[in-house]
Amino acid sequence: MLNKVMAFPTLIVLDKKGEVRKIHTGFSGPGTGRHYLDFTQEFEGLITAMLKE
């Protein structure tokens, strides 16, 4: 899934098996408005689901 890092910062989420589950590039901080809200919801949902696995 990841041949090279194309943007900075790059967040790579690995599961318990060490497999890549999500790659997020760029910055989505509070100053980015709706992008930040979308990112936090998606990220928290992914992590919550992965913890249940």
MIBARO-472085 format. One record per residue: residue in one letter; x, y, z of N, C-alpha, C in turn; residue number from 1; chain. Coordinates in steps of 0.1 Angstrom, whole numbers, padded with zeros to 4 digits. Example, Ala and Ser with C-alpha at 12.3 -4.5 7.8 and 13.67 -1.06 7.14 Angstrom:
REM MIBARO-472085
- A|0132|-0057|0078|0123|-0045|0078|0132|-0033|0078|1|A
- S|0128|-0022|0071|0137|-0011|0071|0129|0000|0079|2|A
***
This chain:
REM MIBARO-472085
- M|0008|-0012|0000|0000|0000|0000|0008|0013|0000|1|A
- L|0021|0012|0005|0029|0024|0006|0042|0021|0000|2|A
- N|0044|0027|-0012|0057|0026|-0019|0066|0037|-0015|3|A
- K|0061|0049|-0012|0069|0060|-0008|0060|0071|-0001|4|A
- V|0066|0079|0007|0059|0089|0014|0058|0101|0005|5|A
- M|0045|0105|0002|0043|0116|-0008|0040|0129|-0002|6|A
- A|0036|0129|0011|0032|0141|0018|0037|0141|0032|7|A
- F|0038|0152|0038|0042|0153|0052|0032|0161|0060|8|A
- P|0027|0157|0071|0030|0144|0077|0022|0133|0071|9|A
- T|0026|0120|0073|0019|0108|0069|0017|0100|0081|10|A
- L|0004|0096|0083|0000|0087|0095|-0002|0073|0089|11|A
- I|0004|0063|0094|0002|0050|0090|-0003|0042|0102|12|A
- V|-0015|0036|0101|-0021|0028|0111|-0020|0013|0108|13|A
- L|-0013|0006|0118|-0011|-0008|0116|-0020|-0015|0126|14|A
- D|-0025|-0027|0121|-0033|-0035|0130|-0024|-0044|0139|15|A
- K|-0031|-0053|0147|-0023|-0062|0156|-0014|-0071|0149|16|A
- K|-0017|-0074|0136|-0009|-0083|0128|0002|-0076|0121|17|A
- G|0003|-0063|0122|0013|-0055|0116|0010|-0051|0102|18|A
- E|-0003|-0053|0098|-0007|-0049|0084|-0013|-0035|0084|19|A
- V|-0010|-0028|0073|-0015|-0014|0071|-0030|-0014|0070|20|A
- R|-0036|-0006|0078|-0051|-0005|0078|-0055|0008|0072|21|A
- K|-0047|0018|0074|-0051|0032|0070|-0038|0040|0068|22|A
- I|-0038|0048|0057|-0028|0058|0055|-0034|0072|0053|23|A
- H|-0030|0081|0061|-0036|0095|0060|-0024|0104|0058|24|A
- T|-0025|0112|0047|-0014|0122|0045|-0020|0136|0046|25|A
- G|-0011|0145|0050|-0015|0159|0051|-0019|0162|0066|26|A
- F|-0023|0174|0068|-0026|0179|0081|-0041|0183|0082|27|A
- S|-0048|0177|0092|-0062|0180|0094|-0064|0185|0109|28|A
- G|-0058|0196|0112|-0059|0201|0126|-0072|0209|0128|29|A
- P|-0074|0214|0140|-0086|0221|0143|-0089|0233|0134|30|A
- G|-0078|0239|0129|-0080|0251|0120|-0085|0247|0107|31|A
- T|-0086|0235|0103|-0091|0231|0090|-0106|0228|0090|32|A
- G|-0113|0232|0101|-0127|0231|0102|-0133|0217|0100|33|A
- R|-0142|0216|0090|-0149|0204|0087|-0140|0192|0084|34|A
- H|-0128|0195|0078|-0119|0184|0075|-0114|0178|0088|35|A
- Y|-0112|0186|0099|-0108|0181|0112|-0119|0172|0118|36|A
- L|-0131|0177|0117|-0142|0169|0123|-0143|0156|0116|37|A
- D|-0143|0156|0103|-0144|0143|0095|-0132|0134|0099|38|A
- F|-0120|0139|0099|-0108|0131|0103|-0109|0125|0116|39|A
- T|-0113|0133|0126|-0114|0128|0140|-0125|0117|0141|40|A
- Q|-0136|0119|0135|-0147|0109|0135|-0142|0096|0129|41|A
- E|-0136|0097|0117|-0131|0085|0110|-0120|0078|0118|42|A
- F|-0111|0085|0123|-0099|0080|0130|-0104|0073|0143|43|A
- E|-0113|0079|0151|-0117|0073|0163|-0126|0061|0160|44|A
- G|-0134|0061|0149|-0141|0049|0146|-0132|0038|0142|45|A
- L|-0122|0041|0134|-0113|0030|0130|-0106|0024|0142|46|A
- I|-0100|0032|0151|-0093|0027|0162|-0102|0020|0172|47|A
- T|-0114|0024|0174|-0124|0017|0182|-0127|0003|0176|48|A
- A|-0129|0003|0163|-0132|-0010|0157|-0120|-0019|0158|49|A
- M|-0108|-0014|0156|-0096|-0022|0156|-0094|-0028|0170|50|A
- L|-0097|-0020|0181|-0095|-0025|0194|-0104|-0036|0198|51|A
- K|-0116|-0037|0191|-0125|-0048|0193|-0122|-0061|0186|52|A
- E|-0112|-0060|0177|-0108|-0072|0169|-0100|-0081|0177|53|A
***
